[in-house]
Amino acid sequence: MPKGPQGQKRPADVIGAAIQIAKIATGEIEEKPEVGKDDARKGGLKGGKARAEKLSSQRRKEIAQKAAKTRWSRKP
């Protein structure tokens, strides 16, 4: 189904889309915005920063050593 400029779902046929847009413009129906990827992204950006502040330097070191060991133990 085609999407509008902000990702809204619209009818695929021209006449149906025109009728729906007219109803939205006159206030006959109200269009509800969908929860999109941008909202989830904002949460992820906050979480990474909060986790970094919460970890101690010792724990960060342990995580980094485990990652390096795993990375270099793989066969090409």
C-alpha positions, -999 to +999 in steps of 0.1 A: +000+000+000+014+035-009+025+057+019+021+094+024+049+120+030+051+111+067+046+073+061+008+073+065-010+045+048-032+057+018-055+038-005-038+025-037-064+039-061-065+076-070-102+082-062-100+064-029-069+084-019-086+117-029-117+109-009-097+100+022-075+132+019-107+153+016-122+137+047-090+144+066-089+180+054-125+186+064-121+170+098-145+142+090-120+116+100-088+119+121-056+104+109-035+087+136+002+088+131+019+054+134+047+047+158+077+045+135+113+035+135+124+069+147+108+064+181+125+031+186+158+047+176+156+074+201+152+049+229+182+029+217+204+060+217+194+068+252+200+032+264+235+030+251+246+062+268+230+052+301+246+018+301+281+033+294+277+057+324+265+028+346+294+004+339+325+005+360+359+007+343+367-029+355+335-042+339+341-024+307+376-039+306+362-074+311+337-069+283+364-056+259+387-085+267+360-110+261+351-093+227+388-092+216+393-129+226+362-139+206+372-117+176+407-131+173+398-167+180+377-171+149+391-188+119+391-168+086 
